[in-house]
Amino acid sequence: MRAEDSVNLKNDLIKNADLENQLPDVTAIPYRYHMDPDASYSEGLDENALLTYRFSKSVKYSAIVAFFMNLLLLIPDESYYVVFALCSLWGYFASLQFKMPLILVYFIYQIANMSVRFGIITYDSVIHLNDDNDQIYAGLKMTWGILLTLGSAYSARFTWKLFSHLRKCTQEERAQLKGIRNANWKALCW
């Protein structure tokens, strides 16, 4: 049952009770935060808010994947990837909170990350190729860099779409989006 339906049901019961001069039956009013596992909490959203919510989920998932991929780069003792790993968590929390400035900063980070990471990986591959003549390491490193860059470009596309759709949302729609997040947290904690 949607929250709107429960409010409408409550209002109908109160109107009927006023007509009959009696108190409404409180047991008939559903609990507002009742979590029905079969209900879709995105039913009351319009198309733009629904797309914003879906892009937010995509950015959250891609930020978590980027976090773990950057952690994999920390294994061979390349400590500068800690910054990349922590910034990918920024994207997770930015999409979770539906705040436009945070999402825009994360998008700018993604664009800068793609170019800086590709430059670092290319430089490291060339150094290993020239100094150690380690062609396997250089090839694997470049392949990994290309995959990470393509993944970041794909994720940046979702981040930009999230930002553009969030910019079109009204304050009421943003409140609904945050309400969905709160409903999901209550379902998780319950």
C-alpha positions as CSV (number, residue, x, y, z in Angstrom):
1,M,0.0,0.0,0.0
2,R,1.4,3.4,-0.9
3,A,1.7,6.2,1.6
4,E,-0.8,8.3,-0.4
5,D,-3.4,5.5,-0.2
6,S,-3.0,5.3,3.6
7,V,-3.5,9.0,4.0
8,N,-6.5,8.9,1.7
9,L,-7.9,6.0,3.6
10,K,-7.4,7.9,6.9
11,N,-9.1,11.0,5.5
12,D,-12.0,9.0,4.2
13,L,-12.5,7.3,7.6
14,I,-12.4,10.6,9.4
15,K,-14.9,12.1,7.0
16,N,-17.2,9.1,7.4
17,A,-16.8,9.4,11.2
18,D,-17.7,13.1,11.2
19,L,-20.8,12.3,9.2
20,E,-21.9,9.7,11.7
21,N,-20.6,11.8,14.7
22,Q,-18.4,9.0,16.0
23,L,-14.7,8.4,16.3
24,P,-13.0,6.6,13.5
25,D,-11.9,3.0,13.9
26,V,-8.2,3.4,14.6
27,T,-7.4,-0.2,13.9
28,A,-8.6,0.2,10.3
29,I,-5.9,2.9,9.6
30,P,-2.8,1.2,8.4
31,Y,0.5,2.0,9.9
32,R,2.2,4.6,7.8
33,Y,5.7,2.9,7.6
34,H,4.4,-0.6,7.2
35,M,6.8,-2.4,4.9
36,D,4.9,-4.6,2.5
37,P,7.5,-6.8,0.7
38,D,5.3,-7.0,-2.4
39,A,4.7,-3.3,-2.7
40,S,6.6,-1.1,-5.0
41,Y,7.5,2.1,-3.2
42,S,8.2,3.9,-6.5
43,E,4.5,3.7,-7.6
44,G,3.8,7.3,-6.6
45,L,6.7,8.9,-8.4
46,D,6.4,10.6,-11.8
47,E,8.6,9.6,-14.7
48,N,11.4,12.0,-14.0
49,A,11.7,11.2,-10.3
50,L,11.6,7.4,-11.1
51,L,14.4,7.8,-13.7
52,T,16.3,9.8,-11.1
53,Y,15.9,7.1,-8.6
54,R,17.1,4.4,-11.1
55,F,20.1,6.5,-12.1
56,S,20.9,7.0,-8.4
57,K,20.9,3.2,-7.9
58,S,23.2,2.8,-11.0
59,V,25.6,5.4,-9.7
60,K,25.7,3.7,-6.2
61,Y,26.4,0.3,-7.7
62,S,29.1,1.6,-10.1
63,A,30.7,3.6,-7.2
64,I,31.0,0.4,-5.2
65,V,32.5,-1.5,-8.1
66,A,35.0,1.3,-8.7
67,F,35.9,1.3,-5.0
68,F,36.8,-2.4,-5.1
69,M,38.6,-2.1,-8.5
70,N,40.7,0.7,-7.0
71,L,41.4,-1.5,-4.0
72,L,42.7,-4.1,-6.3
73,L,45.2,-1.6,-7.6
74,L,46.4,-1.1,-4.0
75,I,47.7,-4.7,-3.8
76,P,50.9,-4.1,-5.7
77,D,51.8,-1.3,-3.2
78,E,50.6,1.7,-5.3
79,S,49.5,3.8,-2.4
80,Y,48.3,6.8,-4.5
81,Y,45.2,4.7,-5.4
82,V,43.9,5.2,-1.9
83,V,42.7,8.6,-3.0
84,F,40.8,7.1,-6.0
85,A,39.2,4.5,-3.7
86,L,38.0,7.1,-1.2
87,C,36.7,9.4,-3.9
88,S,34.6,6.5,-5.3
89,L,32.9,6.3,-1.9
90,W,32.1,10.0,-2.3
91,G,30.0,9.0,-5.3
92,Y,28.1,6.4,-3.3
93,F,27.1,8.8,-0.6
94,A,26.4,11.6,-3.1
95,S,23.9,9.5,-5.0
96,L,22.5,8.3,-1.7
97,Q,21.7,11.8,-0.5
98,F,20.4,13.2,-3.9
99,K,22.4,16.4,-3.5
100,M,23.2,18.1,-6.8
101,P,26.5,19.8,-5.7
102,L,27.9,16.5,-4.4
103,I,26.9,14.7,-7.6
104,L,28.4,17.4,-9.8
105,V,31.7,17.2,-7.8
106,Y,31.7,13.4,-8.2
107,F,31.1,13.8,-11.9
108,I,34.1,16.2,-12.2
109,Y,36.2,13.8,-10.2
110,Q,35.3,11.0,-12.6
111,I,36.4,13.0,-15.6
112,A,39.7,13.9,-13.9
113,N,40.1,10.4,-12.6
114,M,39.9,8.9,-16.1
115,S,42.6,11.1,-17.5
116,V,44.9,11.0,-14.4
117,R,44.6,7.2,-13.9
118,F,45.2,6.5,-17.6
119,G,48.2,8.8,-17.5
120,I,49.6,7.1,-14.4
121,I,49.0,3.6,-15.8
122,T,50.5,4.5,-19.1
123,Y,53.6,6.0,-17.5
124,D,54.0,3.0,-15.2
125,S,53.7,0.6,-18.1
126,V,56.3,2.5,-20.2
127,I,58.7,2.6,-17.3
128,H,58.4,-1.2,-16.7
129,L,58.7,-1.8,-20.4
130,N,61.8,0.2,-20.8
131,D,63.6,-0.5,-17.6
132,D,62.8,-4.1,-16.8
133,N,61.7,-5.2,-20.3
134,D,58.7,-6.8,-18.6
135,Q,56.2,-6.9,-21.4
136,I,53.7,-9.1,-19.6
137,Y,53.4,-6.7,-16.7
138,A,53.2,-3.6,-19.0
139,G,50.5,-5.3,-21.1
140,L,48.4,-6.4,-18.2
141,K,48.7,-3.0,-16.6
142,M,47.6,-1.2,-19.8
143,T,44.7,-3.6,-20.2
144,W,43.6,-3.0,-16.7
145,G,43.9,0.8,-17.2
146,I,41.8,0.7,-20.3
147,L,39.1,-1.4,-18.6
148,L,39.1,1.0,-15.6
149,T,38.9,4.0,-17.9
150,L,36.0,2.5,-19.9
151,G,34.2,1.6,-16.7
152,S,34.7,5.1,-15.4
153,A,33.3,6.5,-18.7
154,Y,30.3,4.3,-18.4
155,S,29.7,5.3,-14.8
156,A,30.2,9.0,-15.6
157,R,27.4,8.7,-18.1
158,F,25.0,7.6,-15.4
159,T,26.3,10.3,-13.0
160,W,25.6,13.0,-15.6
161,K,22.1,11.6,-16.3
162,L,21.5,11.5,-12.5
163,F,22.6,15.1,-12.2
164,S,20.5,16.3,-15.2
165,H,17.3,14.5,-14.0
166,L,17.8,15.6,-10.5
167,R,18.1,19.2,-11.7
168,K,14.6,18.8,-13.3
169,C,13.0,17.5,-10.1
170,T,10.9,19.7,-7.9
171,Q,11.3,20.0,-4.2
172,E,8.4,17.6,-3.7
173,E,9.9,15.0,-5.9
174,R,13.2,15.3,-4.1
175,A,11.4,14.8,-0.8
176,Q,9.8,11.7,-2.3
177,L,13.1,10.4,-3.4
178,K,14.6,10.9,0.1
179,G,11.4,9.3,1.5
180,I,12.1,6.2,-0.6
181,R,15.6,6.1,0.8
182,N,14.3,6.3,4.3
183,A,11.7,3.6,3.6
184,N,14.5,1.4,2.3
185,W,16.6,2.0,5.5
186,K,13.6,1.3,7.7
187,A,12.9,-2.0,5.9
188,L,16.6,-2.9,6.1
189,C,16.8,-2.1,9.9
190,W,13.4,-3.6,10.7
